[in-house]
Amino acid sequence: MSDQFDLNNYSEMNEHDLMQQDLATMIVVLGSYLYAGGSIDEVDYIVLDRLAELIDNKLTGIPENVSIH
């Protein structure tokens, strides 16, 4: 996990950097934000969509860098 992340305030992170992270890092970042008092309602839908995509890829066994046509 990158040292540049401010786990208490994910909204100040560079969105591009956050969207490039793996599932474990996304869970840590989001979980840390919520644990610090953040609300799930304040999490940007793009972050939630990316998390859902990573979870779906993990469950189906499809690596995240593979395109399906």
Rosetta silent file (secondary structure, phi, psi, omega in degrees, C-alpha in Angstrom):
SEQUENCE: MSDQFDLNNYSEMNEHDLMQQDLATMIVVLGSYLYAGGSIDEVDYIVLDRLAELIDNKLTGIPENVSIH
SCORE:     score description
SCORE:     0.000 S_00000001
   1 L     0.000  141.316 -175.311    0.000    0.000    0.000 S_00000001
   2 L   -73.151  143.121  177.426    1.305    3.427   -0.878 S_00000001
   3 L   -73.975  -11.569 -176.849    2.581    5.768    1.830 S_00000001
   4 L   -78.382  -10.723 -177.423    0.899    8.707    0.076 S_00000001
   5 L   -76.410  133.161  172.482   -2.596    7.720    1.223 S_00000001
   6 L   -98.975   97.697 -173.474   -4.243    9.717    3.989 S_00000001
   7 L   -67.771  -16.592  178.575   -6.475    7.025    5.438 S_00000001
   8 L   -82.851  -16.809 -178.739   -8.395    9.523    7.573 S_00000001
   9 L  -147.906   80.883 -176.591   -9.567   11.509    4.571 S_00000001
  10 H   -62.950  -24.622 -176.456   -9.731    9.529    1.364 S_00000001
  11 H   -65.603  -16.881  177.439  -11.449   12.437   -0.417 S_00000001
  12 H   -91.504   -2.114  177.897   -8.117   14.282   -0.518 S_00000001
  13 L   -75.174  153.454  173.664   -6.421   11.376   -2.311 S_00000001
  14 L   -67.897  122.860 -175.507   -5.679   11.588   -5.990 S_00000001
  15 H   -60.052  -39.090  179.947   -8.595    9.758   -7.629 S_00000001
  16 H   -60.946  -44.192  179.399   -6.367    8.213  -10.296 S_00000001
  17 H   -62.810  -42.292 -179.628   -4.070    6.720   -7.639 S_00000001
  18 H   -64.524  -41.165 -176.802   -7.006    5.331   -5.683 S_00000001
  19 H   -72.453  -12.024  179.662   -8.601    3.771   -8.762 S_00000001
  20 L   -93.210   -1.176 -175.283   -5.373    1.920   -9.613 S_00000001
  21 L   -81.232  159.520  178.171   -5.254    0.017   -6.315 S_00000001
  22 L   -82.456  175.922 -176.093   -6.006   -3.659   -5.797 S_00000001
  23 H   -58.833  -46.716 -177.640   -8.954   -5.057   -3.841 S_00000001
  24 H   -60.362  -42.781 -179.784   -7.111   -5.386   -0.525 S_00000001
  25 H   -66.890  -40.971  179.133   -5.907   -1.784   -0.634 S_00000001
  26 H   -62.503  -39.424  178.513   -9.356   -0.480   -1.575 S_00000001
  27 H   -65.058  -42.658  179.025  -10.873   -2.351    1.378 S_00000001
  28 H   -63.312  -46.141 -178.499   -8.254   -0.912    3.741 S_00000001
  29 H   -63.095  -50.484 -178.688   -8.730    2.635    2.440 S_00000001
  30 H   -66.261  -42.831  178.724  -12.526    2.529    2.540 S_00000001
  31 H   -62.653  -39.711  178.771  -12.607    0.675    5.856 S_00000001
  32 H   -65.899  -40.612  178.096  -10.196    3.157    7.413 S_00000001
  33 H   -61.404  -45.716 -179.679  -12.288    6.061    6.164 S_00000001
  34 H   -68.110  -40.468  179.171  -15.456    4.559    7.663 S_00000001
  35 H   -63.122  -32.909 -179.991  -13.699    3.620   10.908 S_00000001
  36 L   -76.609   -0.074  176.661  -12.483    7.219   11.248 S_00000001
  37 L   111.719   -0.136  178.222  -16.113    8.369   11.279 S_00000001
  38 L   -69.551  160.346  179.986  -16.871    8.781    7.593 S_00000001
  39 L  -107.334  142.412  177.433  -20.256    7.853    6.218 S_00000001
  40 H   -61.628  -27.116  178.220  -20.857    5.375    3.399 S_00000001
  41 H   -68.502  -20.681 -179.671  -23.225    8.016    1.968 S_00000001
  42 H   -89.928   -7.585 -179.497  -20.233   10.350    1.541 S_00000001
  43 L   -78.496  129.057 -178.574  -18.225    7.840   -0.497 S_00000001
  44 L   -60.921  139.967 -178.195  -18.200    8.735   -4.184 S_00000001
  45 H   -61.141  -27.760  178.685  -20.121    6.284   -6.360 S_00000001
  46 H   -63.891  -39.189  178.370  -17.042    5.874   -8.580 S_00000001
  47 H   -66.384  -44.154  179.550  -15.130    4.432   -5.614 S_00000001
  48 H   -65.458  -38.710  177.019  -17.993    2.064   -4.786 S_00000001
  49 H   -63.396  -42.071  178.779  -18.268    0.993   -8.443 S_00000001
  50 H   -64.133  -42.332  178.365  -14.532    0.255   -8.553 S_00000001
  51 H   -62.329  -43.380  178.589  -14.782   -1.747   -5.327 S_00000001
  52 H   -62.942  -39.826  177.928  -17.734   -3.706   -6.722 S_00000001
  53 H   -62.486  -45.096  179.584  -15.788   -4.391   -9.926 S_00000001
  54 H   -64.418  -40.068  177.917  -12.778   -5.681   -7.974 S_00000001
  55 H   -65.034  -44.717  179.184  -14.994   -7.899   -5.802 S_00000001
  56 H   -60.644  -43.541  178.294  -16.770   -9.277   -8.870 S_00000001
  57 H   -62.703  -38.523  179.084  -13.421  -10.013  -10.550 S_00000001
  58 H   -65.537  -42.800 -177.980  -12.210  -11.786   -7.414 S_00000001
  59 H   -71.200  -32.959 -179.198  -15.343  -13.925   -7.194 S_00000001
  60 H   -90.144  -11.569  179.289  -15.339  -14.861  -10.883 S_00000001
  61 L    81.401   11.610  179.753  -11.588  -15.413  -11.016 S_00000001
  62 L   -89.584  122.700  176.827  -11.038  -12.906  -13.816 S_00000001
  63 L   -61.501  147.108 -174.371   -7.836  -10.881  -13.373 S_00000001
  64 L   -70.005  -17.037 -178.681   -8.500   -7.142  -13.328 S_00000001
  65 L   -95.606   15.510 -178.666   -6.166   -6.403  -16.254 S_00000001
  66 L  -105.075  132.329  175.719   -8.044   -8.664  -18.699 S_00000001
  67 L   -98.159  134.500  176.439  -10.526   -7.281  -21.223 S_00000001
  68 L  -108.564  124.796 -176.913  -13.474   -9.452  -22.191 S_00000001
  69 L  -103.496    0.000    0.000  -14.921   -8.717  -25.601 S_00000001
